[in-house]
């Protein structure tokens, strides 16, 4: 094993997700509140996001989102795109208040780098790269710390589709047995075991939407994961 796939929200970046979503939509609505159908903004975003998550065609997640979003709005799609850009430059930054400090994940990633592991940010690609870069910074890292970052603009599938993970593995040129996936979402992150990728479930901020038994290779809190990393062999 030489490559670590890492989820972002709830894993690399511990978050109060309820607070994050509240700030996210409150600030976004401010950017759109002068448009005729602004009261439908949140509903339209959720509908377009759902369409992107369900999409199985080989079009980017951005295209899948905008195809649906453009059909739902009253105004000009290009104007809405400009508003989204402005939001991610300004209002989105206030969502940093939702970050929960946790030194163990920062220590884990730094130690993985020292030991020579290839780090991949396998975040669900429903956010633009600009927003992902902000969140990487909030977590205490740089985009350059990761050899590959999945994003809204680049990827063609979303979690929990297995095609998402196939696309990531293809892009990084790795076989399943070379990788381990680290995440806090049982359905979205741990599904990669179907490809033969080892899994580590972070139990803090765990997301589990069913009553099905949890099947993973390893699990533990942030400190447990650091101890796991300490035991990994050095590659370089």
N, C-alpha and C positions, 0 to 999 in steps of 0.2 A: 504494500500500500504506500503510495507516494503523493496522493492528491486528496485534499480535504475540501469537500463541497459544503459551504456554509449558508444557511438561511440568514436573512438580515433581521427583520422585525421579530423580536422575542428571542433572538439567538445572539447574533453579533451585537444587536442593538436592543437591550432590554427596554420595553416600553409599557407605559400605562395606556393600553390600546383604546380604552373608552375616552380618556382625555385627548389622545391623539386625534381620534375621529371627530370629537367635538370641536377642537380648534381647527382642524382641517376644513370642515364644512362651514364653520362660522366665518373663517377668513375668506374662503372661496366665494361665499355668497356676497360678501362685500364688493368683490370685483365684478360681479354680474348683476348687481341689484338695480341697475338702470335699464336693463333689457326687458322687453315686453313679457317674456315667459320665465323671468328669473325665479318665480316661486316653484317652478318645475325642475330647477337645476339639479337638486340632490336626487330626485326620482330618476331623471334622465341619465345622470352619471352612473347610478347603480344598474340601470337597465343596460347601458352600453358596456359597462364592465362585465356584467353577466354574459353578454353576447361574446365578448373577447375570451372569457374563460371557457366558454362552451365551444368556441370555434375550432374546427378540425381542418379547415382549408389552410394551404400554405400561403397565408398572407400574414403580414406582421400584426402583432397585437394592437399596435397603433391604428392600422388600417381597419381591423375588425371593430375596434372601439368607435372610430370616427364614422364608419359606414352606418352603424346603428344610431349613434348620437346625432349625426346630421339629419337623419330621418325624423327624429323626435323634436328637434328645436324649431322655433318659428323663424329666427333670424338667420344671418349669414354665418356659415360654418367657419369661414376664414376669420371673421371677427371674434368668434368664440375661441379659436385657436390662439389668437393674440392675447386674449384675456387669460387663458390658461398659462401662457408663457409669463405674463406679468405676475400672476399668482405665485408661480414657483420661484420667482426672483425675490418676492417680498413676503406676502402673507404666510406662505408655507413655512417660512423660517420660524414663526412663532410656535410651531408645533414642537420645537425642541424642548419646550417646557414639559413635555410628556415623557422625556427620557429618564430612565431609572439607572442611576450610577451602579456599576458592578465591575469591580477591578478584575475579577477572575477571568472573564472572557477576554479582556484586553491582554492579560498576562498569557492566556492560552494561545492567542493568535501570534503574539510576539515570539513565544517559545517555538511554535510551529515553524515560523519563518527562520529562526535561528537553526532549527534542526533540518532545514532544507526541504520542507514540504511545499508542494504547489498548492496555493490557496485560490479557490474559486468562489465567487459570491453568487450562489444559486438562489437569488431572491425571486419571488414570484414576479414576473415581468409585466405588472399592471401599472407601474409608475414610469414616467419619463426618466431618462438617465440623469437629468439635472436634479430631480428629486432624490434619486438614489445617491448621487454624489453628496448632497447635503446630509443625508442620513449616515453615510459612511463617516463624514466629518464629525457628526454628533457622537458617533461611537468611538472616536479617538483615532481614526485611521485615515489613510489616503487611498484614493482609487488605485494608485500604483502598487498598493500592497496585495492586490489581487490580479491574477493573470487573466481572468475573464470575469465579466460582470454581465448578467442577463438583464435585459431592459425591454421596455415598451416598444421602442423603435426598432430593436434588432431581432427579437425572438418572435417565433411564429405560433407558439403554444404557451399555455399557462399551466401551473399546478392546479389540480392534481393529475393532469394528463401525463401519461407515461411518455408521450411524444416529446414533452418538454425536456425530460431528462435525457432522452435519446439525442435530442438536438444539442444539449449542453456537452454530452460526452463526445459527440462527433466534432463539435467546435474546438474542444480542448485536446482532441486526439488521444483520449484515454479509454482503456478497457474498464468494465465494471469492477473487476477484481483489483484494480489499481486505486480505487476510490473508497472513501467513506463519506456519507452524508450526515451532517450535524444540523438538527433543527428541533423546534418545539411543537410542530404541528403534526399530529399523528397521520392524518389523512393526506396532507399536502407534501410533507417531507419524507415520511417513512415509506411511502409507496414505492420509492426507488428500489427497495429490496427486491422487487419483481424482476429487476434487470440483473440482480446479482451484486448490487452495491451494498457494502456494509452500512449499518445505520447506528447513529447515536442520538437518542432522544433526550433533549434538555427538558427536565421536568418542572423547572420554574417557568411560569407563564405558559404552561402546557395547553394546547388546544386539542381536544378530542371530542368529536361530534357524534359518536355512536357508542353503543354498549359493547361493541366487539372487543375481544381481548387484544391487548397491545402486543404486537410481535416486533421486537427490535433486537439488535445484537448487543447494544449497550445502552444504559440510561443512567441519568444522575443529574444533580443540580450543577450550577456553574463551577463550583469548587471541585466537585467530583470530576468534571470534564478536564479541569486543569491537571488533576492527579493522573487522569488517563493520558493526557499529553506528555506528562513527565515520564511516563513509562514507555512511550514510543521510542523506537530506535532513531538515532541521528543518521540522516541520509548523506550529509556532505562532510 
